[in-house]
C-alpha cells in the first residue's frame, strides 16, 4: 500500500474510533464510576471483541452475514437484546455507596467492594462482539484499501484489521483516561452517579432499539 493510502487509512480509522457509540459509552460509563484503571479494562474488552470481527471478516463470515438476511437478523436480535439488557440494569440500579458501586454491565464489583475486572472486560467484549454493524463495517471499510492486484486478500484484510484495532486501542484508552479525569475533577462519581446511570442506561436501550430496527444490508 502506498504511504499516502496508509496514512489515509490510519486517519480514517482514528476518526471512526472517535465517533461515540455503544463501545465508547461502555468505556466512559465504567471510567466515570471506577476511574482510569476500570475504564482501561473496559477498553481492552472492547478491543478484544473487535479481534473477533476482524478474524471473522477475514474468514468470510462477515460476507456471509452481509449476504444472508437470516444470519444478520439472528446476530442483530442477540446484540439488541444484550444492549437493552445492559441499559435496563443501569436504569434500575440502586444509587452507589462509597463502599460498593453496583451496576450490571458497568463497573461490576466483587466481594469487599472490589471491582470485578473480569466482568468489566467481558462486558466490553460482548458489547462489541454482539454488534453485527461492527462486522459489516470491516467488510465495507477495509476492502477499499486493498488493491485488486493483491494475491492474498484474506491476509491483507487481516493485517489492515489488526492495524485498525491497534490504533483504535489508543483511542479507547484515551476515552477512559478523559472520563476518569472528568470524574476526578467534577466529583461525578459520588454526587451524580444515579443520573449518570440513568442517562447511560437510556442510551444503551436506545442503541439496542436502533440496532433491532436496522435493515439487513441485502434488503
Backbone as ProteinMPNN parsed JSONL, in Angstrom:
{"seq_chain_A": "XXXXXXXXXXXXXXXXXXXXXXXXXXXXXXXXXXXXXXXXXXXXXXXXXXXXXXXXXXXXXXXXXXXXXXXXXXXXXXXXXXXXXXXXXXXXXXXXXXXXXXXXXXXXXXXXXXXXXXXXXXXXXXXXXXXXXXXXXXXXXXXXXXXXXXXXXXXXXXXXXXXXXXXXXXXXXXXXXXXXXXXXXXXXXXXXXXXXXXXXXXXXXXXXXXXXXXXXXXX", "coords_chain_A": {"N_chain_A": [[0.85, -1.196, 0.0], [0.643, 2.204, -0.898], [2.304, 4.937, 0.802], [0.751, 7.238, 1.191], [-1.83, 6.25, 0.996], [-1.834, 4.526, 3.166], [-1.555, 6.32, 5.292], [-3.951, 7.69, 4.987], [-5.736, 5.64, 5.55], [-5.132, 5.153, 8.26], [-5.805, 7.656, 9.402], [-8.561, 7.817, 8.785], [-9.468, 5.61, 10.216], [-8.895, 6.372, 12.883], [-10.583, 8.599, 13.182], [-13.064, 7.359, 12.907], [-13.049, 5.716, 15.148], [-13.214, 7.615, 17.099], [-15.807, 8.365, 17.043], [-18.752, 8.54, 18.929], [-20.461, 5.743, 20.339], [-22.022, 2.566, 21.215], [-19.733, 1.198, 22.2], [-17.921, 3.24, 23.015], [-19.547, 4.479, 24.906], [-19.759, 2.455, 26.815], [-17.118, 2.283, 27.75], [-16.682, 4.908, 28.752], [-18.716, 5.149, 30.719], [-17.923, 3.226, 32.57], [-15.37, 4.201, 33.294], [-16.056, 6.626, 34.485], [-17.328, 5.722, 36.747], [-15.487, 4.032, 38.041], [-12.892, 4.941, 37.708], [-9.647, 5.431, 36.07], [-8.295, 2.932, 35.723], [-10.349, 1.009, 35.696], [-11.816, 1.916, 33.487], [-9.893, 1.501, 31.506], [-9.676, -1.271, 31.493], [-12.218, -1.886, 30.538], [-11.919, -0.774, 27.994], [-9.978, -2.484, 26.932], [-11.474, -4.813, 26.807], [-13.359, -4.135, 24.836], [-11.621, -3.836, 22.669], [-10.647, -6.459, 22.458], [-12.986, -7.779, 21.676], [-13.262, -6.71, 19.166], [-11.278, -7.986, 17.74], [-12.433, -10.432, 17.205], [-14.339, -9.806, 15.237], [-12.614, -8.979, 13.216], [-11.159, -11.322, 12.581], [-13.303, -12.936, 11.839], [-14.298, -11.557, 9.638], [-12.114, -11.682, 7.915], [-12.125, -14.384, 7.444], [-14.382, -14.664, 5.987], [-16.865, -14.74, 7.165], [-18.256, -12.4, 7.714], [-18.939, -11.598, 5.165], [-20.745, -13.591, 4.534], [-22.737, -12.971, 6.387], [-23.498, -10.498, 5.447], [-24.675, -11.232, 3.095], [-26.662, -12.961, 3.831], [-29.819, -12.69, 5.03], [-30.955, -13.987, 7.179], [-28.784, -14.754, 8.867], [-27.796, -12.234, 9.54], [-30.044, -11.169, 10.863], [-30.359, -12.856, 13.098], [-27.974, -12.398, 14.647], [-28.3, -9.685, 14.945], [-30.603, -9.426, 16.585], [-29.769, -10.742, 18.881], [-27.645, -9.097, 19.668], [-29.038, -6.66, 20.024], [-30.764, -7.354, 22.102], [-28.921, -7.773, 24.138], [-27.811, -5.193, 24.503], [-30.104, -3.772, 25.323], [-30.607, -5.151, 27.647], [-28.323, -4.528, 29.244], [-28.709, -1.738, 29.392], [-31.197, -1.633, 30.715], [-30.555, -2.726, 33.219], [-28.879, -0.748, 34.181], [-30.669, 1.392, 34.307], [-32.344, 0.521, 36.325], [-30.698, 0.256, 38.473], [-29.436, 0.593, 41.848], [-28.68, 3.559, 43.76], [-25.196, 4.196, 44.061], [-22.927, 3.467, 46.78], [-20.274, 4.666, 48.929], [-18.908, 2.45, 49.638], [-19.62, 0.286, 48.042], [-20.085, 0.012, 44.633], [-22.631, -0.515, 42.388], [-23.643, -1.796, 39.314], [-24.997, -3.451, 36.785], [-23.322, -4.576, 33.954], [-21.793, -2.34, 33.917], [-19.013, -1.476, 35.625], [-18.968, -3.762, 37.515], [-18.879, -5.204, 40.769], [-17.001, -7.126, 43.128], [-16.503, -9.34, 45.942], [-16.184, -7.56, 48.97], [-16.372, -5.098, 47.811], [-14.57, -4.695, 45.808], [-13.617, -4.009, 42.441], [-14.841, -6.011, 39.832], [-12.873, -7.005, 37.59], [-12.769, -8.899, 35.585], [-15.46, -9.302, 34.839], [-16.025, -6.737, 33.907], [-14.276, -6.563, 31.744], [-15.263, -8.673, 30.133], [-17.823, -7.716, 29.703], [-17.339, -5.515, 28.027], [-16.2, -6.906, 25.903], [-18.366, -8.518, 24.932], [-20.192, -6.515, 24.331], [-19.088, -5.435, 22.04], [-18.727, -7.704, 20.332], [-21.327, -8.668, 19.901], [-22.491, -6.892, 18.178], [-23.571, -6.633, 15.066], [-23.122, -4.639, 13.226], [-20.528, -3.818, 13.487], [-19.039, -5.896, 12.359], [-19.97, -5.737, 9.719], [-19.065, -3.229, 9.14], [-16.268, -3.574, 8.966], [-16.218, -5.215, 6.744], [-17.093, -3.474, 4.779], [-15.378, -1.276, 4.957], [-12.546, -1.95, 5.061], [-11.871, -3.333, 2.547], [-11.659, -1.227, 0.718], [-9.105, -0.331, 0.834], [-7.493, -2.263, -0.125], [-5.657, -3.326, -2.742], [-6.733, -4.401, -6.003], [-4.898, -6.073, -7.208], [-3.621, -7.498, -5.254], [-2.632, -10.638, -4.112], [-3.024, -12.389, -1.886], [-5.655, -11.806, -0.412], [-7.201, -12.313, 2.008], [-5.128, -12.289, 3.953], [-4.156, -9.667, 3.672], [-6.454, -8.316, 4.417], [-6.626, -9.149, 7.079], [-4.258, -8.039, 8.183], [-4.674, -5.268, 7.835], [-6.937, -5.008, 9.409], [-5.903, -5.624, 11.956], [-4.122, -3.479, 12.261], [-5.943, -1.364, 12.281], [-7.347, -1.984, 14.645], [-5.299, -1.842, 16.522], [-4.64, 0.897, 16.449], [-7.128, 1.866, 17.208], [-7.243, 1.0, 19.832], [-5.709, 2.826, 21.329], [-7.24, 5.093, 21.089], [-9.526, 4.272, 22.474], [-8.443, 3.867, 25.031], [-7.785, 6.498, 25.509], [-10.346, 7.662, 25.711], [-11.119, 6.44, 28.11], [-9.254, 7.499, 29.964], [-9.804, 10.226, 29.739], [-12.463, 10.343, 30.636], [-12.127, 9.417, 33.256], [-10.52, 11.466, 34.277], [-12.339, 13.591, 34.128], [-14.258, 12.712, 35.965], [-12.79, 12.802, 38.337], [-12.225, 15.534, 38.539], [-14.73, 16.761, 38.556], [-16.151, 15.524, 40.524], [-18.05, 13.608, 39.928], [-18.597, 10.939, 40.47], [-19.569, 10.48, 43.136], [-21.591, 12.399, 43.538], [-23.376, 12.585, 41.358], [-23.947, 10.067, 40.359], [-26.238, 8.436, 40.127], [-27.837, 9.765, 38.249], [-26.138, 9.651, 36.071], [-26.093, 6.91, 35.653], [-28.744, 6.53, 34.858], [-28.831, 8.025, 32.488], [-26.827, 6.746, 30.939], [-27.989, 4.202, 30.86], [-30.381, 4.731, 29.451], [-29.302, 5.474, 26.992], [-28.024, 3.1, 26.192], [-30.251, 1.419, 25.9], [-31.501, 2.794, 23.837], [-29.593, 2.491, 21.779], [-29.825, -0.273, 21.509], [-32.484, -0.586, 20.597], [-32.304, 0.828, 18.215], [-30.504, -0.8, 16.851], [-32.055, -3.122, 16.667], [-33.972, -2.291, 14.881], [-32.568, -2.011, 12.588], [-32.002, -2.54, 9.103], [-31.417, -5.457, 7.13], [-28.424, -5.68, 5.158], [-28.833, -6.647, 2.586], [-31.4, -6.151, 1.832]], "CA_chain_A": [[0.0, 0.0, 0.0], [1.411, 3.457, -0.897], [2.325, 5.59, 2.103], [-0.367, 8.166, 1.323], [-3.014, 5.437, 1.252], [-1.728, 4.022, 4.528], [-1.86, 7.431, 6.196], [-5.387, 7.939, 4.871], [-6.394, 4.55, 6.267], [-4.948, 5.388, 9.694], [-6.59, 8.834, 9.784], [-9.985, 7.468, 8.737], [-9.736, 4.706, 11.329], [-8.9, 7.132, 14.128], [-11.801, 9.402, 13.218], [-14.193, 6.459, 13.132], [-12.997, 5.259, 16.537], [-13.592, 8.736, 17.96], [-17.256, 8.556, 16.962], [-19.43, 7.884, 20.058], [-21.375, 4.633, 20.07], [-22.116, 1.69, 22.393], [-18.402, 0.888, 22.73], [-17.426, 4.423, 23.728], [-20.398, 4.67, 26.075], [-19.387, 1.45, 27.814], [-15.826, 2.674, 28.318], [-16.832, 6.144, 29.508], [-19.537, 4.923, 31.912], [-17.106, 2.499, 33.539], [-14.311, 5.079, 33.787], [-16.673, 7.607, 35.378], [-17.683, 5.077, 38.003], [-14.404, 3.358, 38.737], [-11.582, 5.522, 37.494], [-8.904, 5.139, 34.846], [-7.979, 1.516, 35.567], [-11.577, 0.312, 35.302], [-12.106, 2.309, 32.115], [-8.936, 0.875, 30.609], [-10.077, -2.679, 31.369], [-13.363, -1.89, 29.619], [-11.377, -0.518, 26.657], [-9.321, -3.712, 26.474], [-12.536, -5.743, 26.448], [-13.875, -3.692, 23.54], [-10.599, -4.16, 21.668], [-10.631, -7.91, 22.28], [-14.155, -8.128, 20.884], [-13.03, -6.283, 17.79], [-10.469, -9.027, 17.106], [-13.355, -11.467, 16.718], [-14.894, -9.324, 13.971], [-11.547, -8.955, 12.215], [-10.904, -12.697, 12.161], [-14.491, -13.435, 11.145], [-14.379, -10.906, 8.332], [-11.044, -12.237, 7.088], [-12.507, -15.751, 7.092], [-15.543, -14.624, 5.111], [-18.129, -14.815, 7.893], [-18.972, -11.14, 7.543], [-19.525, -11.61, 3.822], [-21.934, -14.444, 4.621], [-23.766, -12.248, 7.117], [-23.985, -9.431, 4.577], [-25.476, -11.827, 2.031], [-27.753, -13.742, 4.406], [-30.703, -11.925, 5.906], [-31.182, -14.772, 8.392], [-27.616, -14.633, 9.738], [-27.77, -10.866, 10.049], [-31.165, -10.97, 11.784], [-30.094, -13.563, 14.346], [-26.978, -11.66, 15.421], [-28.857, -8.369, 15.24], [-31.513, -9.509, 17.721], [-28.975, -11.092, 20.064], [-26.948, -7.882, 20.068], [-30.014, -5.68, 20.507], [-31.242, -7.815, 23.411], [-27.855, -7.556, 25.12], [-27.728, -3.757, 24.781], [-31.282, -3.396, 26.103], [-30.412, -5.751, 28.975], [-27.362, -3.691, 29.969], [-29.363, -0.461, 29.667], [-32.246, -1.817, 31.723], [-29.93, -2.911, 34.523], [-28.408, 0.563, 34.619], [-31.838, 2.2, 34.644], [-32.953, 0.0, 37.553], [-29.668, 0.075, 39.504], [-29.564, 1.415, 43.053], [-27.612, 4.558, 43.882], [-23.987, 3.604, 44.629], [-22.401, 3.998, 48.033], [-18.819, 4.789, 48.906], [-18.337, 1.135, 49.89], [-19.837, -0.662, 46.947], [-20.757, 0.563, 43.471], [-23.279, -1.602, 41.697], [-24.316, -1.534, 38.054], [-24.756, -4.56, 35.874], [-22.868, -4.126, 32.651], [-20.846, -1.242, 34.076], [-18.351, -1.493, 36.912], [-19.385, -4.813, 38.426], [-17.999, -5.32, 41.921], [-16.966, -8.438, 43.747], [-16.517, -9.344, 47.391], [-15.448, -6.469, 49.59], [-16.5, -3.864, 47.044], [-13.525, -4.59, 44.791], [-14.143, -4.092, 41.087], [-14.7, -7.302, 39.157], [-12.278, -6.645, 36.31], [-13.115, -9.902, 34.58], [-16.806, -8.991, 34.353], [-15.951, -5.496, 33.14], [-13.63, -6.914, 30.477], [-16.185, -9.485, 29.339], [-18.925, -6.86, 29.283], [-16.874, -4.795, 26.844], [-16.017, -7.896, 24.832], [-19.656, -8.898, 24.342], [-20.808, -5.323, 23.746], [-18.552, -5.297, 20.691], [-18.938, -8.919, 19.529], [-22.737, -8.859, 19.567], [-22.958, -5.806, 17.31], [-23.263, -7.02, 13.686], [-22.699, -3.491, 12.423], [-19.07, -3.756, 13.52], [-18.559, -6.837, 11.344], [-20.29, -5.194, 8.405], [-18.181, -2.086, 8.937], [-14.985, -4.081, 8.478], [-16.424, -5.733, 5.396], [-17.279, -2.354, 3.856], [-14.315, -0.279, 5.056], [-11.19, -2.425, 4.764], [-11.572, -3.644, 1.14], [-11.357, -0.026, -0.047], [-7.666, -0.074, 0.91], [-6.791, -3.438, -0.623], [-5.556, -3.23, -4.204], [-7.235, -5.596, -6.705], [-3.786, -6.936, -7.624], [-3.113, -8.256, -4.103], [-2.972, -12.042, -4.279], [-3.555, -12.963, -0.641], [-6.56, -10.783, 0.133], [-7.503, -12.538, 3.429], [-4.009, -11.837, 4.788], [-4.171, -8.205, 3.629], [-7.607, -7.927, 5.223], [-6.268, -9.38, 8.469], [-3.242, -7.08, 8.605], [-5.306, -3.955, 7.959], [-7.815, -5.061, 10.575], [-5.071, -5.553, 13.151], [-3.634, -2.105, 12.362], [-7.094, -0.551, 12.693], [-7.656, -2.267, 16.046], [-4.183, -1.324, 17.318], [-4.833, 2.34, 16.559], [-8.35, 2.1, 17.961], [-6.993, 0.751, 21.253], [-5.233, 4.06, 21.966], [-8.395, 5.993, 21.176], [-10.375, 3.778, 23.562], [-7.765, 4.198, 26.284], [-7.926, 7.946, 25.669], [-11.691, 7.893, 26.233], [-11.125, 6.027, 29.513], [-8.486, 8.458, 30.761], [-10.521, 11.502, 29.738], [-13.638, 10.214, 31.502], [-11.639, 9.331, 34.632], [-10.094, 12.817, 34.649], [-13.543, 14.381, 34.345], [-14.879, 12.27, 37.213], [-11.991, 13.299, 39.448], [-12.317, 16.997, 38.632], [-16.096, 17.228, 38.78], [-16.801, 14.806, 41.62], [-19.241, 12.994, 39.362], [-18.851, 9.592, 40.978], [-20.379, 10.447, 44.343], [-22.699, 13.353, 43.559], [-24.34, 12.488, 40.262], [-23.851, 8.754, 39.757], [-27.546, 7.886, 39.771], [-28.262, 10.374, 36.991], [-25.283, 9.101, 35.022], [-26.597, 5.566, 35.38], [-29.991, 6.63, 34.099], [-28.502, 8.505, 31.153], [-26.143, 5.664, 30.228], [-28.96, 3.141, 30.614], [-31.282, 5.148, 28.373], [-28.562, 5.441, 25.729], [-27.84, 1.703, 25.815], [-31.537, 0.93, 25.397], [-31.698, 3.438, 22.534], [-28.727, 1.795, 20.821], [-30.397, -1.592, 21.278], [-33.671, -0.446, 19.75], [-31.832, 1.227, 16.888], [-29.937, -1.992, 16.221], [-33.157, -4.032, 16.359], [-34.709, -1.765, 13.731], [-31.679, -1.93, 11.423], [-32.351, -3.419, 7.992], [-30.359, -6.295, 6.576], [-27.788, -4.973, 4.052], [-29.231, -7.153, 1.274], [-32.837, -5.933, 1.612]], "C_chain_A": [[0.884, 1.243, 0.0], [1.271, 4.167, 0.446], [1.157, 6.551, 2.282], [-1.668, 7.427, 1.602], [-3.013, 4.914, 2.681], [-2.07, 5.112, 5.534], [-3.347, 7.777, 6.168], [-6.173, 6.892, 5.644], [-6.308, 4.778, 7.776], [-5.802, 6.564, 10.165], [-8.077, 8.524, 9.802], [-10.351, 6.56, 9.9], [-9.8, 5.434, 12.661], [-10.165, 7.969, 14.263], [-13.023, 8.539, 13.508], [-14.218, 5.961, 14.576], [-13.372, 6.363, 17.52], [-15.095, 8.974, 17.989], [-17.951, 7.833, 18.112], [-20.409, 6.81, 19.601], [-21.442, 3.766, 21.306], [-20.759, 1.386, 23.017], [-17.865, 2.043, 23.565], [-18.233, 4.653, 25.003], [-20.03, 3.687, 27.182], [-18.088, 1.845, 28.516], [-15.987, 3.889, 29.236], [-17.616, 5.919, 30.799], [-18.745, 4.178, 32.984], [-16.018, 3.372, 34.133], [-14.871, 6.125, 34.751], [-16.975, 6.995, 36.739], [-16.456, 4.592, 38.764], [-13.028, 3.929, 38.531], [-10.886, 4.996, 36.257], [-8.665, 3.651, 34.653], [-9.2, 0.723, 35.109], [-11.934, 0.645, 33.861], [-11.164, 1.655, 31.122], [-9.215, -0.617, 30.445], [-11.262, -2.804, 30.422], [-12.888, -1.68, 28.185], [-10.698, -1.758, 26.092], [-10.351, -4.764, 26.082], [-13.141, -5.415, 25.089], [-12.908, -4.079, 22.434], [-10.54, -5.663, 21.404], [-11.82, -8.37, 21.446], [-13.985, -7.785, 19.421], [-12.171, -7.3, 17.034], [-11.343, -10.129, 16.524], [-13.923, -11.066, 15.369], [-13.837, -9.335, 12.865], [-11.288, -10.357, 11.677], [-12.083, -13.264, 11.379], [-14.593, -12.845, 9.749], [-13.329, -11.469, 7.387], [-11.385, -13.647, 6.619], [-13.745, -15.804, 6.211], [-16.878, -14.689, 5.816], [-18.941, -13.538, 7.709], [-19.617, -11.063, 6.163], [-20.787, -12.461, 3.807], [-23.071, -13.706, 5.303], [-24.349, -11.133, 6.262], [-24.91, -9.985, 3.5], [-26.705, -12.551, 2.567], [-28.57, -12.898, 5.366], [-30.922, -12.658, 7.22], [-30.029, -14.624, 9.372], [-27.535, -13.243, 10.352], [-28.846, -10.667, 11.116], [-30.914, -11.634, 13.126], [-29.116, -12.785, 15.217], [-27.502, -10.287, 15.814], [-29.729, -8.421, 16.499], [-30.784, -9.892, 19.002], [-28.253, -9.845, 20.581], [-27.883, -6.84, 20.643], [-30.506, -6.06, 21.904], [-30.187, -7.568, 24.49], [-27.754, -6.079, 25.489], [-28.906, -3.287, 25.638], [-31.167, -3.94, 27.531], [-29.468, -4.895, 29.821], [-28.001, -2.357, 30.345], [-30.417, -0.565, 30.748], [-31.658, -1.982, 33.114], [-29.409, -1.586, 35.07], [-29.573, 1.45, 35.056], [-32.433, 1.799, 35.992], [-31.958, -0.139, 38.689], [-29.916, 1.005, 40.674], [-28.445, 2.438, 43.1], [-26.397, 3.938, 44.551], [-23.598, 4.24, 45.949], [-20.89, 4.091, 47.934], [-18.146, 3.428, 49.08], [-18.463, 0.233, 48.694], [-20.63, -0.005, 45.842], [-21.344, -0.583, 42.682], [-23.927, -1.101, 40.419], [-23.989, -2.673, 37.123], [-24.371, -4.005, 34.52], [-21.923, -2.951, 32.744], [-20.313, -1.268, 35.483], [-18.934, -2.514, 37.866], [-18.383, -4.903, 39.562], [-18.079, -6.719, 42.486], [-16.999, -8.31, 45.25], [-15.671, -8.195, 47.92], [-15.508, -5.175, 48.816], [-15.428, -3.674, 46.008], [-14.146, -4.744, 43.403], [-13.846, -5.457, 40.474], [-14.194, -7.031, 37.742], [-12.62, -7.647, 35.213], [-14.486, -9.63, 33.984], [-16.815, -7.728, 33.503], [-15.347, -5.761, 31.767], [-14.588, -7.68, 29.574], [-17.387, -8.669, 28.878], [-18.558, -6.056, 28.045], [-16.724, -5.717, 25.647], [-17.339, -8.205, 24.144], [-20.397, -7.701, 23.763], [-20.353, -5.136, 22.309], [-18.916, -6.494, 19.816], [-20.376, -9.038, 19.048], [-23.333, -7.714, 18.755], [-22.602, -6.151, 15.863], [-22.81, -5.865, 12.82], [-21.186, -3.34, 12.42], [-18.487, -4.673, 12.457], [-18.797, -6.293, 9.941], [-19.434, -3.964, 8.088], [-16.841, -2.547, 8.372], [-15.11, -4.572, 7.043], [-16.522, -4.606, 4.381], [-16.064, -1.424, 3.815], [-12.959, -0.794, 4.57], [-10.927, -2.716, 3.291], [-11.227, -2.427, 0.288], [-9.859, 0.259, -0.099], [-6.837, -1.284, 0.479], [-6.81, -3.403, -2.146], [-6.058, -4.523, -4.858], [-6.127, -6.574, -7.081], [-3.206, -7.765, -6.479], [-3.575, -9.703, -4.208], [-3.624, -12.633, -3.032], [-4.438, -11.93, 0.06], [-6.95, -11.052, 1.589], [-6.387, -12.062, 4.354], [-3.939, -10.31, 4.816], [-5.306, -7.659, 4.499], [-7.261, -8.034, 6.706], [-5.273, -8.34, 8.974], [-3.814, -5.673, 8.768], [-6.228, -3.912, 9.178], [-7.044, -4.954, 11.875], [-4.517, -4.14, 13.352], [-4.747, -1.177, 12.838], [-7.372, -0.737, 14.179], [-6.555, -1.751, 16.968], [-4.333, 0.181, 17.515], [-6.074, 2.668, 17.389], [-8.168, 1.89, 19.451], [-6.579, 2.033, 21.961], [-6.342, 5.102, 22.068], [-9.287, 5.579, 22.34], [-9.754, 4.064, 24.927], [-7.843, 5.696, 26.565], [-9.293, 8.325, 26.209], [-11.739, 7.561, 27.729], [-10.42, 7.042, 30.395], [-9.199, 9.807, 30.85], [-11.716, 11.457, 30.675], [-13.221, 10.145, 32.968], [-11.185, 10.698, 35.138], [-11.301, 13.701, 34.957], [-14.204, 14.013, 35.663], [-14.12, 12.809, 38.412], [-12.128, 14.795, 39.644], [-13.715, 17.46, 39.038], [-16.787, 16.539, 39.946], [-18.033, 14.071, 41.166], [-19.6, 11.698, 40.062], [-19.789, 9.588, 42.168], [-21.626, 11.311, 44.249], [-23.772, 13.097, 42.516], [-24.406, 11.108, 39.63], [-25.213, 8.194, 39.33], [-28.044, 8.462, 38.449], [-27.422, 9.874, 35.829], [-25.719, 7.689, 34.649], [-27.842, 5.624, 34.511], [-29.713, 7.059, 32.657], [-27.831, 7.405, 30.331], [-27.114, 4.539, 29.901], [-29.896, 3.476, 29.472], [-30.582, 5.088, 27.02], [-28.334, 4.007, 25.263], [-29.133, 1.121, 25.245], [-31.823, 1.515, 24.015], [-30.862, 2.764, 21.452], [-29.301, 0.414, 20.487], [-31.605, -1.546, 20.366], [-33.281, -0.067, 18.327], [-31.253, 0.04, 16.133], [-31.038, -2.964, 15.808], [-33.922, -3.596, 15.106], [-33.858, -1.685, 12.461], [-32.089, -2.949, 10.365], [-31.154, -4.252, 7.559], [-29.756, -5.606, 5.362], [-28.202, -5.472, 2.682], [-30.729, -7.029, 1.024], [-33.044, -4.593, 0.945]], "O_chain_A": [[1.796, 1.336, 0.822], [0.264, 4.023, 1.139], [0.622, 6.679, 3.383], [-2.513, 7.912, 2.354], [-4.057, 4.862, 3.332], [-2.784, 4.869, 6.508], [-3.932, 8.115, 7.197], [-7.156, 7.211, 6.313], [-7.299, 4.615, 8.487], [-6.451, 6.481, 11.209], [-8.782, 8.921, 10.73], [-11.413, 6.713, 10.503], [-10.668, 5.144, 13.484], [-10.753, 8.037, 15.342], [-13.91, 8.939, 14.262], [-15.29, 5.802, 15.16], [-13.799, 6.084, 18.64], [-15.601, 9.695, 18.849], [-17.766, 6.625, 18.268], [-21.096, 6.968, 18.592], [-20.965, 4.18, 22.363], [-20.645, 1.323, 24.241], [-17.407, 1.843, 24.691], [-17.675, 4.981, 26.049], [-19.997, 4.055, 28.356], [-17.983, 1.749, 29.739], [-15.487, 3.895, 30.361], [-17.238, 6.43, 31.854], [-18.881, 4.469, 34.172], [-15.758, 3.307, 35.334], [-14.215, 6.469, 35.734], [-16.887, 7.672, 37.763], [-16.387, 4.722, 39.986], [-12.071, 3.442, 39.132], [-11.453, 4.216, 35.491], [-8.814, 3.145, 33.54], [-9.094, -0.136, 34.233], [-12.313, -0.241, 33.095], [-11.575, 1.292, 30.02], [-9.009, -1.167, 29.363], [-11.311, -3.718, 29.599], [-13.386, -2.326, 27.263], [-10.828, -2.051, 24.903], [-10.136, -5.523, 25.137], [-13.403, -6.311, 24.286], [-13.317, -4.587, 21.389], [-10.399, -6.09, 20.258], [-11.68, -9.254, 20.6], [-14.498, -8.479, 18.543], [-12.32, -7.457, 15.822], [-11.029, -10.691, 15.474], [-13.987, -11.886, 14.453], [-14.135, -9.661, 11.716], [-11.207, -10.559, 10.466], [-11.903, -13.975, 10.391], [-14.932, -13.543, 8.793], [-13.603, -11.707, 6.21], [-10.984, -14.06, 5.531], [-14.119, -16.877, 5.737], [-17.922, -14.695, 5.164], [-20.163, -13.585, 7.565], [-20.714, -10.524, 6.013], [-21.775, -12.113, 3.16], [-24.222, -13.789, 4.875], [-25.545, -10.847, 6.335], [-25.821, -9.295, 3.043], [-27.682, -12.736, 1.841], [-28.066, -12.447, 6.394], [-31.06, -12.025, 8.266], [-30.246, -14.397, 10.563], [-27.242, -13.094, 11.538], [-28.585, -10.063, 12.156], [-31.212, -11.059, 14.173], [-29.39, -12.538, 16.391], [-27.186, -9.782, 16.891], [-29.61, -7.565, 17.376], [-31.138, -9.425, 20.084], [-28.252, -9.573, 21.781], [-27.559, -6.2, 21.644], [-30.649, -5.204, 22.777], [-30.517, -7.2, 25.618], [-27.626, -5.747, 26.667], [-28.729, -2.498, 26.566], [-31.569, -3.286, 28.493], [-29.772, -4.575, 30.97], [-27.857, -1.894, 31.476], [-30.523, 0.313, 31.603], [-32.192, -1.444, 34.084], [-29.485, -1.329, 36.272], [-29.476, 2.169, 36.051], [-32.963, 2.641, 36.716], [-32.323, -0.603, 39.769], [-30.524, 2.065, 40.525], [-27.373, 2.211, 42.538], [-26.554, 3.21, 45.531], [-23.902, 5.405, 46.206], [-20.299, 3.637, 46.955], [-16.98, 3.253, 48.728], [-17.536, -0.504, 48.358], [-21.734, 0.486, 46.079], [-20.634, -1.529, 42.34], [-24.665, -0.116, 40.426], [-22.84, -2.845, 36.717], [-25.007, -3.086, 34.002], [-21.3, -2.589, 31.745], [-21.07, -1.103, 36.44], [-19.365, -2.138, 38.956], [-17.185, -4.706, 39.36], [-19.088, -7.409, 42.345], [-17.463, -7.303, 45.785], [-14.596, -7.896, 47.399], [-14.771, -4.238, 49.126], [-15.356, -2.618, 45.38], [-15.087, -5.516, 43.218], [-12.738, -5.98, 40.589], [-14.982, -6.85, 36.814], [-12.745, -7.277, 34.045], [-14.666, -9.714, 32.769], [-17.524, -7.653, 32.5], [-15.832, -5.255, 30.755], [-14.71, -7.372, 28.388], [-17.913, -8.898, 27.789], [-19.361, -5.925, 27.122], [-17.074, -5.359, 24.523], [-17.429, -8.16, 22.917], [-21.154, -7.851, 22.804], [-21.138, -4.725, 21.455], [-19.364, -6.32, 18.683], [-20.622, -9.46, 17.918], [-24.554, -7.588, 18.662], [-21.45, -5.983, 15.463], [-22.179, -6.079, 11.785], [-20.615, -2.802, 11.471], [-17.563, -4.294, 11.737], [-17.924, -6.382, 9.078], [-19.118, -3.692, 6.93], [-16.339, -1.97, 7.407], [-14.212, -4.365, 6.227], [-16.082, -4.76, 3.242], [-15.753, -0.85, 2.771], [-12.301, -0.143, 3.759], [-9.848, -2.379, 2.805], [-10.577, -2.562, -0.749], [-9.393, 0.998, -0.966], [-5.625, -1.322, 0.694], [-7.876, -3.445, -2.759], [-5.835, -5.613, -4.331], [-6.381, -7.766, -7.254], [-2.38, -8.647, -6.716], [-4.766, -9.968, -4.372], [-4.655, -13.299, -3.119], [-4.01, -11.269, 1.005], [-7.028, -10.098, 2.363], [-6.656, -11.499, 5.415], [-3.689, -9.723, 5.868], [-5.138, -6.675, 5.218], [-7.559, -7.134, 7.491], [-5.431, -7.818, 10.077], [-3.482, -4.97, 9.721], [-6.291, -2.908, 9.887], [-7.479, -4.268, 12.8], [-4.45, -3.656, 14.481], [-4.528, -0.313, 13.688], [-7.605, 0.237, 14.895], [-6.837, -1.276, 18.068], [-4.171, 0.681, 18.628], [-6.078, 3.619, 18.17], [-8.854, 2.521, 20.255], [-7.041, 2.304, 23.07], [-6.381, 5.892, 23.011], [-9.751, 6.425, 23.104], [-10.45, 4.454, 25.864], [-7.953, 6.113, 27.718], [-9.403, 9.204, 27.064], [-12.325, 8.303, 28.518], [-10.928, 7.408, 31.454], [-9.201, 10.45, 31.9], [-11.965, 12.405, 31.42], [-13.872, 10.737, 33.829], [-11.435, 11.051, 36.29], [-11.292, 14.463, 35.923], [-14.66, 14.888, 36.399], [-14.728, 13.228, 39.397], [-12.146, 15.279, 40.776], [-13.863, 18.435, 39.776], [-17.893, 16.926, 40.321], [-18.979, 13.919, 41.939], [-20.779, 11.389, 40.23], [-20.716, 8.779, 42.217], [-22.643, 10.964, 44.849], [-24.95, 13.361, 42.759], [-24.864, 10.97, 38.496], [-25.32, 7.55, 38.287], [-28.604, 7.74, 37.624], [-27.932, 9.693, 34.724], [-25.716, 7.318, 33.475], [-27.981, 4.867, 33.55], [-30.296, 6.515, 31.719], [-28.204, 7.156, 29.184], [-27.077, 3.981, 28.804], [-30.182, 2.631, 28.624], [-31.186, 4.7, 26.02], [-28.438, 3.722, 24.07], [-29.113, 0.417, 24.235], [-32.324, 0.82, 23.131], [-31.347, 2.498, 20.353], [-29.27, -0.017, 19.334], [-31.739, -2.372, 19.463], [-33.849, -0.572, 17.359], [-31.476, -0.114, 14.932], [-30.973, -3.562, 14.734], [-34.451, -4.427, 14.367], [-34.359, -1.336, 11.392], [-32.473, -4.074, 10.685], [-30.013, -3.794, 7.62], [-30.495, -4.995, 4.59], [-27.949, -4.788, 1.69], [-31.279, -7.688, 0.143], [-34.181, -4.211, 0.668]]}, "name": "protein", "num_of_chains": 1, "seq": "XXXXXXXXXXXXXXXXXXXXXXXXXXXXXXXXXXXXXXXXXXXXXXXXXXXXXXXXXXXXXXXXXXXXXXXXXXXXXXXXXXXXXXXXXXXXXXXXXXXXXXXXXXXXXXXXXXXXXXXXXXXXXXXXXXXXXXXXXXXXXXXXXXXXXXXXXXXXXXXXXXXXXXXXXXXXXXXXXXXXXXXXXXXXXXXXXXXXXXXXXXXXXXXXXXXXXXXXXXX"}
